[in-house]
Amino acid sequence: MNIQFYPAELDYVNAKLKRGPRAGSFLAGFLQCCLDADFQNYELLRSALQVLMEKYPADPDDLAAEREERVGG
């Protein structure tokens, strides 16, 4: 599965890339790779993304805005 099947991860990636302070070049590049990865490659990246989500949490308001935008509510 790709990132579209993991809503919490998708919201995190979009929140970090589109909202708030700019992510560092490594994190931004990695997050973009997560968005671009096909179903096979995303599964390889997923565990690293989960570690980065803990180390560099997204702002809760940014996450809520991304969730609202995604679900259209």
Backbone as XML, in Angstrom:
<?xml version="1.0"?>
<chain id="A" units="angstrom">
  <residue number="1" name="MET">
    <atom name="N" x="0.836" y="-1.182" z="0.000"/>
    <atom name="CA" x="0.000" y="0.000" z="0.000"/>
    <atom name="C" x="0.878" y="1.242" z="0.000"/>
  </residue>
  <residue number="2" name="ASN">
    <atom name="N" x="0.358" y="2.309" z="-0.564"/>
    <atom name="CA" x="1.111" y="3.557" z="-0.522"/>
    <atom name="C" x="0.581" y="4.449" z="0.604"/>
  </residue>
  <residue number="3" name="ILE">
    <atom name="N" x="1.110" y="5.632" z="0.717"/>
    <atom name="CA" x="0.790" y="6.504" z="1.849"/>
    <atom name="C" x="-0.692" y="6.881" z="1.890"/>
  </residue>
  <residue number="4" name="GLN">
    <atom name="N" x="-1.379" y="6.833" z="0.766"/>
    <atom name="CA" x="-2.806" y="7.167" z="0.737"/>
    <atom name="C" x="-3.633" y="6.232" z="1.623"/>
  </residue>
  <residue number="5" name="PHE">
    <atom name="N" x="-3.129" y="5.062" z="1.923"/>
    <atom name="CA" x="-3.842" y="4.096" z="2.758"/>
    <atom name="C" x="-3.543" y="4.266" z="4.253"/>
  </residue>
  <residue number="6" name="TYR">
    <atom name="N" x="-2.709" y="5.236" z="4.597"/>
    <atom name="CA" x="-2.339" y="5.506" z="5.984"/>
    <atom name="C" x="-2.631" y="6.983" z="6.289"/>
  </residue>
  <residue number="7" name="PRO">
    <atom name="N" x="-3.869" y="7.314" z="6.620"/>
    <atom name="CA" x="-4.277" y="8.718" z="6.774"/>
    <atom name="C" x="-3.445" y="9.518" z="7.780"/>
  </residue>
  <residue number="8" name="ALA">
    <atom name="N" x="-3.078" y="8.933" z="8.902"/>
    <atom name="CA" x="-2.303" y="9.684" z="9.896"/>
    <atom name="C" x="-0.929" y="10.049" z="9.346"/>
  </residue>
  <residue number="9" name="GLU">
    <atom name="N" x="-0.320" y="9.143" z="8.612"/>
    <atom name="CA" x="0.987" y="9.420" z="8.013"/>
    <atom name="C" x="0.868" y="10.447" z="6.894"/>
  </residue>
  <residue number="10" name="LEU">
    <atom name="N" x="-0.187" y="10.335" z="6.104"/>
    <atom name="CA" x="-0.414" y="11.305" z="5.027"/>
    <atom name="C" x="-0.629" y="12.698" z="5.607"/>
  </residue>
  <residue number="11" name="ASP">
    <atom name="N" x="-1.424" y="12.803" z="6.654"/>
    <atom name="CA" x="-1.652" y="14.108" z="7.286"/>
    <atom name="C" x="-0.352" y="14.681" z="7.829"/>
  </residue>
  <residue number="12" name="TYR">
    <atom name="N" x="0.462" y="13.842" z="8.448"/>
    <atom name="CA" x="1.747" y="14.301" z="8.979"/>
    <atom name="C" x="2.640" y="14.843" z="7.860"/>
  </residue>
  <residue number="13" name="VAL">
    <atom name="N" x="2.790" y="14.058" z="6.807"/>
    <atom name="CA" x="3.664" y="14.464" z="5.703"/>
    <atom name="C" x="3.183" y="15.782" z="5.104"/>
  </residue>
  <residue number="14" name="ASN">
    <atom name="N" x="1.897" y="15.886" z="4.826"/>
    <atom name="CA" x="1.378" y="17.121" z="4.244"/>
    <atom name="C" x="1.499" y="18.297" z="5.202"/>
  </residue>
  <residue number="15" name="ALA">
    <atom name="N" x="1.263" y="18.072" z="6.483"/>
    <atom name="CA" x="1.385" y="19.149" z="7.465"/>
    <atom name="C" x="2.818" y="19.665" z="7.527"/>
  </residue>
  <residue number="16" name="LYS">
    <atom name="N" x="3.789" y="18.760" z="7.533"/>
    <atom name="CA" x="5.184" y="19.180" z="7.620"/>
    <atom name="C" x="5.660" y="19.877" z="6.347"/>
  </residue>
  <residue number="17" name="LEU">
    <atom name="N" x="5.140" y="19.448" z="5.191"/>
    <atom name="CA" x="5.593" y="20.044" z="3.933"/>
    <atom name="C" x="4.876" y="21.344" z="3.590"/>
  </residue>
  <residue number="18" name="LYS">
    <atom name="N" x="3.611" y="21.478" z="3.975"/>
    <atom name="CA" x="2.815" y="22.622" z="3.520"/>
    <atom name="C" x="2.553" y="23.687" z="4.568"/>
  </residue>
  <residue number="19" name="ARG">
    <atom name="N" x="2.680" y="23.353" z="5.845"/>
    <atom name="CA" x="2.276" y="24.283" z="6.899"/>
    <atom name="C" x="3.416" y="24.496" z="7.889"/>
  </residue>
  <residue number="20" name="GLY">
    <atom name="N" x="3.305" y="25.542" z="8.666"/>
    <atom name="CA" x="4.264" y="25.774" z="9.742"/>
    <atom name="C" x="5.667" y="26.042" z="9.232"/>
  </residue>
  <residue number="21" name="PRO">
    <atom name="N" x="6.652" y="25.901" z="10.137"/>
    <atom name="CA" x="8.042" y="26.147" z="9.737"/>
    <atom name="C" x="8.508" y="25.138" z="8.693"/>
  </residue>
  <residue number="22" name="ARG">
    <atom name="N" x="9.379" y="25.595" z="7.840"/>
    <atom name="CA" x="9.898" y="24.738" z="6.768"/>
    <atom name="C" x="10.728" y="23.602" z="7.363"/>
  </residue>
  <residue number="23" name="ALA">
    <atom name="N" x="10.456" y="22.398" z="6.878"/>
    <atom name="CA" x="11.239" y="21.242" z="7.326"/>
    <atom name="C" x="12.652" y="21.345" z="6.763"/>
  </residue>
  <residue number="24" name="GLY">
    <atom name="N" x="13.633" y="20.792" z="7.477"/>
    <atom name="CA" x="15.003" y="20.761" z="6.981"/>
    <atom name="C" x="15.082" y="19.997" z="5.677"/>
  </residue>
  <residue number="25" name="SER">
    <atom name="N" x="16.167" y="20.174" z="4.947"/>
    <atom name="CA" x="16.265" y="19.590" z="3.607"/>
    <atom name="C" x="16.197" y="18.067" z="3.617"/>
  </residue>
  <residue number="26" name="PHE">
    <atom name="N" x="16.808" y="17.419" z="4.619"/>
    <atom name="CA" x="16.731" y="15.959" z="4.672"/>
    <atom name="C" x="15.302" y="15.511" z="4.916"/>
  </residue>
  <residue number="27" name="LEU">
    <atom name="N" x="14.667" y="16.091" z="5.930"/>
    <atom name="CA" x="13.305" y="15.698" z="6.269"/>
    <atom name="C" x="12.352" y="16.006" z="5.116"/>
  </residue>
  <residue number="28" name="ALA">
    <atom name="N" x="12.480" y="17.190" z="4.524"/>
    <atom name="CA" x="11.607" y="17.551" z="3.398"/>
    <atom name="C" x="11.794" y="16.596" z="2.231"/>
  </residue>
  <residue number="29" name="GLY">
    <atom name="N" x="13.025" y="16.242" z="1.921"/>
    <atom name="CA" x="13.295" y="15.306" z="0.831"/>
    <atom name="C" x="12.731" y="13.923" z="1.121"/>
  </residue>
  <residue number="30" name="PHE">
    <atom name="N" x="12.902" y="13.475" z="2.353"/>
    <atom name="CA" x="12.383" y="12.166" z="2.739"/>
    <atom name="C" x="10.857" y="12.159" z="2.670"/>
  </residue>
  <residue number="31" name="LEU">
    <atom name="N" x="10.229" y="13.209" z="3.169"/>
    <atom name="CA" x="8.764" y="13.286" z="3.141"/>
    <atom name="C" x="8.239" y="13.301" z="1.713"/>
  </residue>
  <residue number="32" name="GLN">
    <atom name="N" x="8.936" y="13.996" z="0.836"/>
    <atom name="CA" x="8.519" y="14.008" z="-0.570"/>
    <atom name="C" x="8.657" y="12.617" z="-1.175"/>
  </residue>
  <residue number="33" name="CYS">
    <atom name="N" x="9.717" y="11.914" z="-0.815"/>
    <atom name="CA" x="9.875" y="10.525" z="-1.281"/>
    <atom name="C" x="8.714" y="9.661" z="-0.806"/>
  </residue>
  <residue number="34" name="CYS">
    <atom name="N" x="8.262" y="9.879" z="0.416"/>
    <atom name="CA" x="7.122" y="9.118" z="0.927"/>
    <atom name="C" x="5.872" y="9.381" z="0.100"/>
  </residue>
  <residue number="35" name="LEU">
    <atom name="N" x="5.667" y="10.629" z="-0.292"/>
    <atom name="CA" x="4.508" y="10.960" z="-1.129"/>
    <atom name="C" x="4.616" y="10.342" z="-2.519"/>
  </residue>
  <residue number="36" name="ASP">
    <atom name="N" x="5.822" y="10.275" z="-3.044"/>
    <atom name="CA" x="6.035" y="9.803" z="-4.411"/>
    <atom name="C" x="6.162" y="8.283" z="-4.526"/>
  </residue>
  <residue number="37" name="ALA">
    <atom name="N" x="6.391" y="7.607" z="-3.416"/>
    <atom name="CA" x="6.682" y="6.165" z="-3.454"/>
    <atom name="C" x="5.461" y="5.344" z="-3.881"/>
  </residue>
  <residue number="38" name="ASP">
    <atom name="N" x="5.726" y="4.314" z="-4.673"/>
    <atom name="CA" x="4.666" y="3.388" z="-5.047"/>
    <atom name="C" x="4.413" y="2.431" z="-3.884"/>
  </residue>
  <residue number="39" name="PHE">
    <atom name="N" x="3.470" y="1.524" z="-4.058"/>
    <atom name="CA" x="3.068" y="0.665" z="-2.950"/>
    <atom name="C" x="4.194" y="-0.208" z="-2.416"/>
  </residue>
  <residue number="40" name="GLN">
    <atom name="N" x="5.094" y="-0.658" z="-3.258"/>
    <atom name="CA" x="6.194" y="-1.499" z="-2.780"/>
    <atom name="C" x="7.237" y="-0.682" z="-2.025"/>
  </residue>
  <residue number="41" name="ASN">
    <atom name="N" x="7.606" y="0.450" z="-2.581"/>
    <atom name="CA" x="8.652" y="1.257" z="-1.960"/>
    <atom name="C" x="8.170" y="1.984" z="-0.717"/>
  </residue>
  <residue number="42" name="TYR">
    <atom name="N" x="6.898" y="2.360" z="-0.663"/>
    <atom name="CA" x="6.421" y="3.039" z="0.536"/>
    <atom name="C" x="6.545" y="2.140" z="1.761"/>
  </residue>
  <residue number="43" name="GLU">
    <atom name="N" x="6.263" y="0.872" z="1.609"/>
    <atom name="CA" x="6.372" y="-0.039" z="2.740"/>
    <atom name="C" x="7.803" y="-0.076" z="3.283"/>
  </residue>
  <residue number="44" name="LEU">
    <atom name="N" x="8.793" y="0.122" z="2.432"/>
    <atom name="CA" x="10.193" y="0.181" z="2.878"/>
    <atom name="C" x="10.474" y="1.452" z="3.677"/>
  </residue>
  <residue number="45" name="LEU">
    <atom name="N" x="9.811" y="2.537" z="3.312"/>
    <atom name="CA" x="10.037" y="3.833" z="3.960"/>
    <atom name="C" x="9.228" y="4.015" z="5.235"/>
  </residue>
  <residue number="46" name="ARG">
    <atom name="N" x="8.170" y="3.256" z="5.365"/>
    <atom name="CA" x="7.179" y="3.490" z="6.415"/>
    <atom name="C" x="7.766" y="3.434" z="7.831"/>
  </residue>
  <residue number="47" name="SER">
    <atom name="N" x="8.588" y="2.472" z="8.129"/>
    <atom name="CA" x="9.124" y="2.383" z="9.497"/>
    <atom name="C" x="10.019" y="3.582" z="9.824"/>
  </residue>
  <residue number="48" name="ALA">
    <atom name="N" x="10.791" y="4.028" z="8.852"/>
    <atom name="CA" x="11.623" y="5.219" z="9.080"/>
    <atom name="C" x="10.746" y="6.449" z="9.274"/>
  </residue>
  <residue number="49" name="LEU">
    <atom name="N" x="9.671" y="6.553" z="8.518"/>
    <atom name="CA" x="8.752" y="7.684" z="8.667"/>
    <atom name="C" x="8.163" y="7.702" z="10.073"/>
  </residue>
  <residue number="50" name="GLN">
    <atom name="N" x="7.787" y="6.560" z="10.588"/>
    <atom name="CA" x="7.206" y="6.505" z="11.926"/>
    <atom name="C" x="8.200" y="6.977" z="12.995"/>
  </residue>
  <residue number="51" name="VAL">
    <atom name="N" x="9.460" y="6.659" z="12.827"/>
    <atom name="CA" x="10.495" y="7.141" z="13.762"/>
    <atom name="C" x="10.629" y="8.660" z="13.646"/>
  </residue>
  <residue number="52" name="LEU">
    <atom name="N" x="10.646" y="9.166" z="12.416"/>
    <atom name="CA" x="10.768" y="10.609" z="12.211"/>
    <atom name="C" x="9.545" y="11.359" z="12.721"/>
  </residue>
  <residue number="53" name="MET">
    <atom name="N" x="8.381" y="10.745" z="12.634"/>
    <atom name="CA" x="7.166" y="11.370" z="13.160"/>
    <atom name="C" x="7.275" y="11.569" z="14.671"/>
  </residue>
  <residue number="54" name="GLU">
    <atom name="N" x="7.914" y="10.644" z="15.360"/>
    <atom name="CA" x="8.111" y="10.782" z="16.809"/>
    <atom name="C" x="9.182" y="11.818" z="17.126"/>
  </residue>
  <residue number="55" name="LYS">
    <atom name="N" x="10.248" y="11.812" z="16.341"/>
    <atom name="CA" x="11.366" y="12.723" z="16.607"/>
    <atom name="C" x="11.024" y="14.171" z="16.252"/>
  </residue>
  <residue number="56" name="TYR">
    <atom name="N" x="10.266" y="14.360" z="15.173"/>
    <atom name="CA" x="9.907" y="15.695" z="14.695"/>
    <atom name="C" x="8.380" y="15.796" z="14.581"/>
  </residue>
  <residue number="57" name="PRO">
    <atom name="N" x="7.694" y="15.905" z="15.700"/>
    <atom name="CA" x="6.225" y="15.926" z="15.635"/>
    <atom name="C" x="5.707" y="17.162" z="14.904"/>
  </residue>
  <residue number="58" name="ALA">
    <atom name="N" x="4.579" y="16.972" z="14.261"/>
    <atom name="CA" x="3.916" y="18.080" z="13.579"/>
    <atom name="C" x="3.046" y="18.827" z="14.581"/>
  </residue>
  <residue number="59" name="ASP">
    <atom name="N" x="2.828" y="20.076" z="14.310"/>
    <atom name="CA" x="1.953" y="20.891" z="15.143"/>
    <atom name="C" x="0.533" y="20.302" z="15.107"/>
  </residue>
  <residue number="60" name="PRO">
    <atom name="N" x="-0.108" y="20.121" z="16.253"/>
    <atom name="CA" x="-1.459" y="19.544" z="16.269"/>
    <atom name="C" x="-2.474" y="20.324" z="15.438"/>
  </residue>
  <residue number="61" name="ASP">
    <atom name="N" x="-2.347" y="21.653" z="15.402"/>
    <atom name="CA" x="-3.262" y="22.458" z="14.584"/>
    <atom name="C" x="-3.045" y="22.206" z="13.094"/>
  </residue>
  <residue number="62" name="ASP">
    <atom name="N" x="-1.789" y="22.015" z="12.699"/>
    <atom name="CA" x="-1.489" y="21.706" z="11.298"/>
    <atom name="C" x="-2.036" y="20.334" z="10.921"/>
  </residue>
  <residue number="63" name="LEU">
    <atom name="N" x="-1.903" y="19.372" z="11.832"/>
    <atom name="CA" x="-2.448" y="18.035" z="11.582"/>
    <atom name="C" x="-3.966" y="18.087" z="11.445"/>
  </residue>
  <residue number="64" name="ALA">
    <atom name="N" x="-4.608" y="18.847" z="12.323"/>
    <atom name="CA" x="-6.071" y="18.969" z="12.264"/>
    <atom name="C" x="-6.508" y="19.620" z="10.960"/>
  </residue>
  <residue number="65" name="ALA">
    <atom name="N" x="-5.778" y="20.627" z="10.512"/>
    <atom name="CA" x="-6.116" y="21.288" z="9.250"/>
    <atom name="C" x="-5.960" y="20.340" z="8.072"/>
  </residue>
  <residue number="66" name="GLU">
    <atom name="N" x="-4.918" y="19.534" z="8.080"/>
    <atom name="CA" x="-4.723" y="18.561" z="7.011"/>
    <atom name="C" x="-5.822" y="17.498" z="7.024"/>
  </residue>
  <residue number="67" name="ARG">
    <atom name="N" x="-6.182" y="17.046" z="8.216"/>
    <atom name="CA" x="-7.239" y="16.037" z="8.333"/>
    <atom name="C" x="-8.557" y="16.596" z="7.806"/>
  </residue>
  <residue number="68" name="GLU">
    <atom name="N" x="-8.862" y="17.828" z="8.184"/>
    <atom name="CA" x="-10.101" y="18.456" z="7.733"/>
    <atom name="C" x="-10.101" y="18.641" z="6.212"/>
  </residue>
  <residue number="69" name="GLU">
    <atom name="N" x="-8.960" y="19.030" z="5.657"/>
    <atom name="CA" x="-8.857" y="19.206" z="4.213"/>
    <atom name="C" x="-9.030" y="17.868" z="3.484"/>
  </residue>
  <residue number="70" name="ARG">
    <atom name="N" x="-8.454" y="16.811" z="4.050"/>
    <atom name="CA" x="-8.521" y="15.493" z="3.418"/>
    <atom name="C" x="-9.935" y="14.926" z="3.432"/>
  </residue>
  <residue number="71" name="VAL">
    <atom name="N" x="-10.633" y="15.050" z="4.548"/>
    <atom name="CA" x="-11.963" y="14.469" z="4.655"/>
    <atom name="C" x="-13.051" y="15.408" z="4.162"/>
  </residue>
  <residue number="72" name="GLY">
    <atom name="N" x="-12.672" y="16.648" z="3.912"/>
    <atom name="CA" x="-13.636" y="17.616" z="3.368"/>
    <atom name="C" x="-14.650" y="18.110" z="4.372"/>
  </residue>
  <residue number="73" name="GLY">
    <atom name="N" x="-14.265" y="18.114" z="5.644"/>
    <atom name="CA" x="-15.198" y="18.507" z="6.682"/>
    <atom name="C" x="-14.928" y="19.853" z="7.168"/>
  </residue>
</chain>
